[in-house]
Amino acid sequence: MPLDVALQDVVRLRKPHPCGGYEWTVVRLGADIGIVCNTCNHRVLLPRRDLEKRVKKFVFKAPRPTVTDLESK
């Protein structure tokens, strides 16, 4: 089952970035997922499969649009 990732989610990875940061913000979705280190602002593109293996937990989940939100537009 694929990981439910949305823009602006903050994830904690299993291993630290060389700057010492563990938390990353999702900035791009697709086959590759773009993440930005919250400590040093370094941007990385990872294949979705690699990100699913590296995520330890979600620190913050951005609000997802509901069906009623989509119908009202």
N, C-alpha and C positions, 0 to 999 in steps of 0.2 A: 504494500500500500504506500503510495507516495506521501511524502511529508507535506503538510499543509503550511505553505510559506506564503506570506503576503508582503507587499512593500511596507517599509518602515517597521517590520518586526525586528526585535533585538534578540540575537541568539548568543549563547555561550558555547564556545567550541571546546573540544577535549584538551587540545594542546595550546599553549600560549603563543602569541605572535612574538617575534624577536624583541618588540618594544615592551613586552610584558603584559599586554592586554589580552583578555579572554573574550570580551564582548564585541560583537559586530552588528551593524545595522544593514538590513537588506535594502538595496537601492535599484536592483534590476532583476526581472524575472524572465524566464524562458528556458531553453535547454541548458544554458549557462546562467548561473545566478551571481549577480554582482553584490559584493558585500564590502563595507567600509569599516575599518578598525575604529572603535570609539576612542581609543587612546591617542593614536598618531595620525588618523585620517588616511591611512594607506588603503587604496582600493584594489580589490582582487576579484577576478572572475573565476568561478569554480563550476565544473560540471555539476548538475543537480545531484547526480549519484554520489559524488565525492562529498558534497555538503551534507547529504543525508547521513553519511557515515560519521562525519566530524562533529555534528551537533550533539551537545550534551543536554541542553535544555533551552527552553524559550524564557528569556528574562521579561520580555514585553511582547504581547501580541497586539498588533494594530487592529482597530475595529473592522470587521468584515461587513460589506453591504448585505442587507437583508433583501428578501424578495419584494417586500413592500417599498423599499427604497428604490429598487430598480424599476418597479412598475410606475412610480410617481414621476419619473423623468420622461 
